Amino acid sequence: MKRPDMPPKSTSVTPLSVFLSLRSFLLQTLTAHPAVTTSVAHINVALLRVGIPEKSLLTNEEFVLTSTAGVVTLVGYYLLFGGRHGRRRRRLAEELLEAQRQVHLLEEKLLLAKRQDILASTPTRPSSKQQPRQIRIFMDGAFDVMHYGHMNAFRLGRSLGTYLIVGVNSDASITRCKGPPLMKDSERLTMVEGCKFVDEVVPDCPYIMTAEYLEYIFNTYEVDYVVHGDDPCIVDGKDVYAAAKKRGRYRSIPRTEGVSTTDIVGRMLLMTKDHHFLRRSRGNSVGSAVSVSGMLDGGPEEEDCRRGEDDDSDNEILNEESGYYGRTPLGHQSKFLTTTNLLRLFSAGVKPPEEGMKVVYVDGAWDMFHCGHVEFLKEASKRGDYLIVGIHGDAAVNKRRGGNLPLMNLHERVLSVLGCKYMNDVLIDAPLEITPDMIASLKISEVVHGTESDSSCIENPADRYRYPKEMGILRQIPSPSHFKLMDIIHRIQKKQEEFQKKIERKKKAEREWFENKYQPAINGSHANGVQN
């Protein structure tokens, strides 16, 4: 009887055989792919045109092997060395931040040395009965669209003496020399008077310091020194402070780098060109175009603002990479590096509330800190003994206002509020909802909010102020000013082309100033590197 066929003996499977089988399968599959055949045909046509013989033309298999080798090489290089390059970039970024901190510390030490020199070299005024001796500093400027850079200049100027007097240029003098300012006299005066580093304000100051006006300032206000930033101030080819320098009564301070009126107005200009961003509609996957200027005017965005914070559709984030509701906030364009040292200097004099003090709390975005904010904080400070100002984070502001707001990032807004004389402390990245735990922790006696807001959203105060209202500590106070962020935006809109040209000229001048200041040092370091 015939024996049935025995099954063939199974061969052992090794990793090498699996790899070879997989390689053969992939090679056959890719070689036969139409895209590979088409690509090889085009390459061979090009090779024939340059005189390559047919026997040396590229085959499908060679093309696949070469392409695979290239991809594997790139992936392998990234896996082996990509992390190393990333770590090196992060290390360099950390070194840059540390260098920036050291520069700030050295500048502060230099200013301290200057102050000691001024105190030692300034004679006592015969008519002065002030004890101890007072060194009176005078600074002046337009302070149009005033920001934390101006506040830092006031801080630096005052650090050279003991009493700071600030002259605010009049609308007429600014218009004659550089065109009409964006902000009115009263608005600019409110901002300067509200800065905690300023002791006295002189209105209607001329833009160009004549010898006669300088004599008036020295005699009337007993000024010892005129102070300005280390960037040149030239009008019609003349140094504005030539008279003060000639008398030996001029001192300079380092400019606050990374922020300028030009930069901030430039951010606002981006909001006046009807930029559009896609946004997911409720129950609709198709994005709809909404203009940022329309949002500021209370357009289509306003309807979404009324839905309330409990509506999940209103909390959708379109830009998943950045984590923001609309476009990436314009505040993220800032080149200003906020250091802990600068925050400490701006926080000088901040003390905790004493026992028995009435603590008042007010919160908001405080974006593009303006005269309306200053006047409201002044009124809020009258409600108690200690005013804490809560400042919402970038993501919270962006979620509520949408678009590419806030104009200024959280650090910039914190410095702006810290520079205001009417606050006693700030709560950084304050929560939107004021909870009982927060009220107890900060010992809040009263929560206030105004009748005006920079936001076009019509919100129900009960949503955010539910607990203060239940506790009977919520108060609404009339906003003393109707000035809003959109007022600045609308003024820029009316003269957009004029401001655009003006900003381009100023940016060019600022870039040249920066290069002239730092290029010699950079070239010197490069030269040293070559010698070593």
C-alpha positions in Angstrom: 0.0 0.0 0.0 1.3 3.4 -1.0 2.3 5.6 1.9 0.7 9.1 1.9 3.0 12.0 1.0 4.6 13.4 4.1 4.5 17.2 4.6 7.7 19.0 3.7 10.0 19.8 6.6 9.5 23.4 7.7 12.6 25.5 7.4 13.6 27.6 10.4 12.7 31.3 10.2 15.5 33.7 11.0 15.5 37.5 11.3 17.8 37.7 8.3 15.4 35.7 6.1 12.5 37.8 7.2 14.4 41.0 6.4 15.5 39.6 3.0 11.9 38.5 2.2 10.5 41.9 3.2 13.1 43.7 1.3 12.4 41.7 -1.9 8.6 42.3 -1.5 9.0 46.0 -1.0 11.5 46.3 -3.9 9.1 44.4 -6.3 6.1 46.5 -5.2 7.8 49.9 -5.4 9.6 49.0 -8.7 6.3 48.2 -10.4 4.6 51.3 -9.1 3.4 53.7 -11.9 4.9 56.7 -10.1 8.3 55.1 -10.1 8.1 54.1 -13.7 7.1 57.6 -14.8 9.8 59.3 -12.7 12.5 57.0 -14.1 11.3 57.6 -17.7 11.5 61.4 -17.2 15.0 61.1 -15.7 16.2 58.8 -18.5 14.9 61.3 -21.1 16.9 64.0 -19.5 20.0 61.7 -19.3 19.7 60.9 -23.0 19.6 64.6 -23.9 22.9 65.2 -22.2 24.6 62.3 -24.0 24.4 59.4 -21.5 24.5 56.0 -23.4 21.5 53.8 -23.1 23.3 51.0 -21.3 24.0 53.5 -18.4 20.4 54.7 -18.0 18.7 54.4 -14.7 16.5 51.3 -13.9 13.5 51.2 -11.7 15.3 49.1 -9.1 18.3 51.5 -9.0 15.9 54.4 -8.5 14.1 52.7 -5.6 17.3 51.6 -3.9 18.9 55.1 -4.2 15.8 56.8 -3.0 15.4 54.4 0.0 19.0 54.8 0.9 18.6 58.6 0.9 15.5 58.5 3.1 17.1 56.1 5.5 20.2 58.2 5.7 18.2 61.4 6.5 16.0 59.6 9.1 19.1 58.1 10.7 20.9 61.4 10.8 17.9 63.1 12.4 17.5 60.3 15.0 21.2 60.3 15.9 22.1 64.0 15.7 18.7 65.9 15.6 18.3 65.8 19.3 21.8 67.0 19.8 21.2 70.0 17.6 17.9 70.7 19.5 19.7 70.6 22.8 22.4 72.9 21.5 19.8 75.4 20.3 18.0 75.3 23.7 21.4 75.8 25.5 22.2 78.8 23.3 18.8 80.3 24.0 19.3 79.8 27.7 22.8 81.4 27.4 21.2 84.4 25.5 18.6 84.9 28.3 21.3 84.7 31.0 23.4 87.2 29.0 20.4 89.5 28.9 20.0 89.2 32.6 23.6 90.1 33.1 23.3 93.1 30.9 20.4 94.4 33.0 22.3 93.8 36.2 25.4 95.6 34.8 23.2 98.5 33.6 21.7 98.8 37.0 25.1 98.8 38.6 26.3 101.5 36.1 23.3 103.6 37.0 24.0 103.2 40.7 27.6 104.3 40.1 26.3 107.3 38.1 23.9 108.2 40.9 26.7 108.1 43.4 28.8 110.3 41.1 26.0 112.8 40.7 25.3 112.9 44.5 29.0 113.6 45.1 29.4 116.2 42.4 26.1 118.2 42.7 26.6 121.2 45.0 23.9 122.0 47.6 21.6 124.9 46.5 22.0 127.9 48.8 18.3 128.5 48.8 17.4 124.9 49.5 16.4 123.8 53.0 15.7 120.3 51.9 17.3 117.6 54.2 18.6 115.3 53.0 19.7 116.9 49.8 17.4 116.3 46.9 18.7 115.6 43.4 16.0 116.8 41.0 15.9 115.1 37.5 14.0 116.5 34.5 12.8 114.4 31.6 10.6 115.3 28.7 8.9 113.8 25.7 5.7 113.3 23.7 4.9 110.0 25.4 2.4 109.3 22.6 0.8 105.8 23.1 2.7 105.5 26.4 3.9 102.1 27.4 6.0 100.2 29.9 9.2 101.2 28.0 8.4 104.9 28.9 7.8 103.8 32.5 11.1 102.0 32.6 12.8 105.2 31.3 11.1 107.1 34.1 12.4 104.5 36.6 15.9 104.7 35.2 15.9 108.5 35.2 14.6 108.8 38.8 17.3 106.3 39.9 19.9 109.0 39.0 18.4 111.3 41.6 15.7 111.5 44.2 12.9 113.5 42.5 11.6 113.2 39.0 9.9 115.9 37.0 8.5 115.0 33.6 7.6 117.6 30.9 4.9 116.5 28.5 5.2 118.1 25.0 2.2 120.0 23.8 0.1 118.9 20.8 1.1 122.1 19.0 4.9 121.6 19.4 4.7 117.9 18.5 2.7 118.7 15.4 5.2 121.4 14.2 8.2 119.0 14.6 7.0 115.6 13.7 3.3 115.6 12.8 0.2 115.4 15.0 0.3 112.9 17.9 -2.1 110.0 18.2 -3.2 110.9 21.7 -4.4 114.2 23.0 -2.7 116.4 25.6 -5.1 115.4 28.4 -4.7 111.7 27.6 -1.0 111.8 27.6 -0.9 113.9 30.8 -3.1 111.3 32.5 -0.7 108.5 31.6 2.4 110.3 32.8 0.7 111.5 36.0 -0.4 108.0 36.7 3.1 106.5 36.6 4.5 105.7 40.1 8.0 106.7 39.2 7.0 110.3 38.4 6.8 112.9 41.2 5.7 116.0 39.2 4.5 116.8 35.7 5.0 119.9 33.6 2.4 120.4 30.9 2.8 122.2 27.6 6.5 121.6 27.3 8.1 122.5 23.9 9.4 119.6 21.8 12.8 121.3 21.3 14.7 122.3 24.5 15.8 125.9 23.8 18.4 127.6 26.0 15.7 130.0 27.3 13.2 127.2 28.2 16.0 125.2 29.8 16.9 128.2 32.0 13.3 128.4 33.0 13.2 124.8 34.0 16.4 125.0 36.0 15.3 128.1 37.9 11.6 127.4 38.4 11.8 123.7 39.3 15.4 123.7 40.7 16.4 121.0 38.3 19.9 119.6 38.6 20.1 117.4 35.5 18.2 116.8 32.3 18.0 113.1 31.4 17.2 111.3 28.1 17.8 107.9 26.5 21.2 107.1 24.9 19.6 107.2 21.4 20.1 110.5 19.5 17.2 113.0 19.4 17.7 115.1 16.3 15.1 117.5 14.8 15.9 119.5 11.7 19.5 118.4 12.0 19.8 119.8 15.6 20.3 118.0 18.8 17.3 118.7 21.0 19.4 118.6 24.2 22.4 120.6 22.9 21.8 123.4 25.4 21.7 121.1 28.4 24.9 119.3 27.2 26.7 122.6 26.8 26.0 123.4 30.4 27.2 120.1 31.7 23.7 119.3 33.1 22.8 116.4 30.8 22.8 112.7 31.7 21.8 109.7 29.6 20.1 106.4 30.4 20.1 103.1 28.5 17.2 102.7 26.2 14.7 99.9 26.9 15.3 97.6 24.1 12.7 95.4 22.5 9.8 97.8 22.8 8.9 101.1 21.2 5.9 103.1 20.2 6.8 102.2 16.6 6.5 98.5 17.4 3.2 98.8 19.3 1.5 101.0 16.6 2.8 98.5 14.1 1.0 95.7 15.9 -2.2 97.8 15.8 -1.8 98.5 12.1 -2.0 94.7 11.6 -5.5 94.9 13.0 -6.6 97.7 10.6 -6.1 95.9 7.3 -9.2 93.7 7.7 -7.2 90.5 8.2 -9.5 87.5 8.2 -9.2 84.3 10.1 -11.2 81.1 9.7 -13.5 80.1 12.5 -15.7 77.1 13.1 -19.4 77.9 13.1 -21.8 76.2 15.5 -22.9 72.9 14.0 -20.9 73.6 10.9 -17.5 72.3 9.9 -17.0 74.9 7.3 -15.0 77.9 8.5 -16.4 81.4 8.1 -14.3 84.5 7.5 -14.6 87.2 10.3 -12.7 90.5 10.2 -10.7 91.6 13.3 -11.8 95.2 12.7 -15.4 94.0 12.6 -14.8 92.2 15.9 -13.6 95.4 17.5 -16.6 97.3 16.2 -19.0 94.8 17.8 -19.7 92.8 14.6 -20.3 89.1 14.1 -18.1 88.2 17.1 -20.5 90.0 19.5 -23.1 87.3 19.0 -20.7 84.6 19.9 -19.6 86.6 23.0 -23.2 86.6 24.3 -23.4 82.8 24.4 -21.6 82.7 27.7 -18.7 80.6 28.9 -20.7 77.4 29.4 -21.2 77.0 25.6 -18.5 74.5 24.5 -18.8 75.6 20.8 -17.6 79.1 21.8 -14.6 77.6 23.5 -13.4 75.8 20.4 -9.8 76.5 19.4 -9.2 76.9 15.7 -5.4 77.2 15.9 -4.6 73.9 17.7 -0.8 74.3 17.4 -0.7 77.7 19.2 -3.6 76.9 21.6 -5.4 80.1 20.8 -8.9 80.8 19.8 -8.3 82.9 16.7 -5.0 84.0 15.2 -1.8 83.9 17.2 -2.0 87.0 19.6 -0.1 90.0 18.3 1.5 90.3 21.7 3.6 87.2 20.8 5.4 89.4 18.2 7.1 91.2 21.1 10.9 91.1 21.1 11.1 92.4 24.7 12.8 90.0 27.1 11.1 90.2 30.5 13.6 89.3 33.3 12.8 88.5 36.9 15.2 91.4 37.8 13.1 93.9 35.8 9.9 92.6 37.4 11.6 93.0 40.8 12.6 96.6 40.0 9.0 97.4 38.8 7.7 95.8 42.0 9.9 97.9 44.3 7.7 99.3 47.1 5.0 96.6 46.8 4.2 95.5 50.3 1.5 93.1 51.6 -1.7 94.7 53.1 -1.6 95.4 56.8 -4.0 94.0 59.3 -7.4 95.8 59.2 -6.9 97.2 55.7 -9.8 97.1 53.3 -8.6 95.1 50.2 -10.3 95.9 46.9 -9.9 93.6 43.9 -10.4 94.5 40.2 -9.5 92.3 37.3 -9.2 92.6 33.5 -7.0 92.2 30.4 -5.5 95.7 30.7 -4.4 95.4 27.1 -2.5 98.4 25.7 -2.7 100.0 29.1 -4.3 103.4 28.4 -5.7 106.5 30.1 -9.1 104.9 30.5 -7.5 102.2 32.6 -5.5 104.7 34.7 -8.6 106.8 35.5 -10.6 103.7 36.4 -7.8 102.3 38.7 -7.6 105.8 40.4 -11.3 105.6 41.2 -11.1 101.9 42.3 -8.2 102.8 44.7 -10.5 105.2 46.5 -12.8 102.3 47.5 -10.4 101.0 50.1 -6.9 101.0 51.5 -5.2 98.4 49.3 -5.9 97.7 45.6 -5.1 94.4 44.0 -5.3 94.3 40.2 -5.8 90.9 38.5 -4.4 90.5 35.0 -5.8 87.7 32.8 -3.4 85.4 30.9 -3.0 85.6 27.1 -5.1 82.4 26.4 -8.0 83.7 28.6 -8.0 87.1 26.8 -7.8 85.5 23.4 -10.6 83.1 24.2 -12.9 85.9 25.3 -12.0 88.5 22.6 -10.8 86.3 19.8 -8.9 87.6 16.8 -5.3 88.2 17.4 -5.8 89.9 20.8 -4.2 90.7 23.2 -1.9 93.2 21.6 0.5 92.9 24.5 1.5 89.7 26.1 1.1 88.9 29.8 4.5 90.1 30.8 4.1 93.4 29.0 0.7 94.0 30.6 2.0 93.1 34.1 4.8 95.7 33.8 2.3 98.3 32.5 0.0 97.8 35.5 3.0 97.6 38.0 4.1 101.0 36.7 0.7 102.6 37.8 0.7 104.5 41.1 -2.8 103.6 41.9 -2.3 99.8 42.4 -0.8 98.2 45.4 -0.2 94.7 44.0 -1.0 92.6 40.9 -2.3 89.1 40.6 -0.5 87.6 37.5 -2.5 85.3 35.3 -5.6 85.9 37.4 -8.5 83.4 37.0 -11.6 84.5 35.2 -13.9 83.3 37.9 -13.4 84.8 41.4 -13.8 81.9 43.8 -14.4 81.9 47.6 -11.0 80.4 48.1 -9.4 83.2 46.2 -11.3 85.8 48.2 -10.3 84.3 51.4 -6.6 83.8 50.4 -6.2 87.5 49.2 -8.4 88.8 52.1 -10.6 90.6 49.6 -13.2 92.9 51.1 -14.7 94.2 47.9 -14.7 93.3 44.2 -15.4 96.1 41.7 -16.0 96.3 38.0 -16.7 99.3 35.8 -19.4 100.3 33.3 -17.0 100.4 30.3 -14.8 97.7 28.8 -12.3 97.4 25.9 -14.1 94.2 24.9 -17.1 94.4 22.5 -18.5 91.3 24.2 -21.7 91.9 26.2 -21.1 89.7 29.2 -23.2 89.0 32.2 -21.2 89.9 35.3 -23.0 87.1 37.2 -21.0 84.6 35.2 -17.6 85.6 36.5 -18.7 87.4 39.7 -21.2 84.9 40.9 -19.5 84.2 44.3 -18.7 87.9 45.1 -22.3 88.7 44.3 -23.6 86.0 46.6 -21.2 87.2 49.4 -22.5 90.7 48.9 -19.1 92.2 48.1 -19.5 92.9 44.4 -19.8 96.6 43.4 -20.2 98.3 40.1 -18.7 101.8 39.9 -19.1 104.2 37.0 -16.1 104.3 34.7 -14.8 107.9 34.8 -13.6 107.7 31.2 -15.2 106.4 28.0 -11.8 105.9 26.4 -11.2 102.4 25.0 -8.6 100.4 23.0 -10.8 100.7 19.9 -10.5 104.5 20.1 -6.7 104.1 19.4 -7.4 101.6 16.7 -9.9 103.9 15.0 -7.5 106.8 15.1 -4.9 104.7 13.4 -7.4 103.6 10.8 -8.2 107.1 9.8 -4.5 107.8 9.1 -3.3 104.3 8.3 -1.1 105.2 5.2 0.5 108.1 7.0 1.3 106.0 10.1 2.6 103.2 7.9 5.1 105.5 6.2 6.1 107.1 9.5 6.6 103.7 11.1 8.8 102.5 8.2 11.0 105.5 8.6 11.3 105.1 12.4 12.0 101.3 12.1 14.8 102.1 9.7 16.3 104.7 12.1 15.9 102.3 15.1 17.6 99.5 13.1 20.5 101.7 12.2 20.8 102.9 15.8 20.8 99.3 17.1 23.5 98.2 14.5 25.7 101.2 15.3 25.4 100.4 19.1 26.2 96.7 18.9 28.0 96.0 15.6 31.4 97.2 16.9 31.2 94.8 19.8 30.0 91.9 17.6 32.9 92.6 15.1 35.3 92.7 18.0 34.2 89.4 19.4 34.4 87.8 16.0 37.9 89.2 15.6 38.9 87.8 19.0 37.5 84.5 18.0 39.7 84.4 14.8 42.8 85.4 16.7 42.2 82.6 19.3 
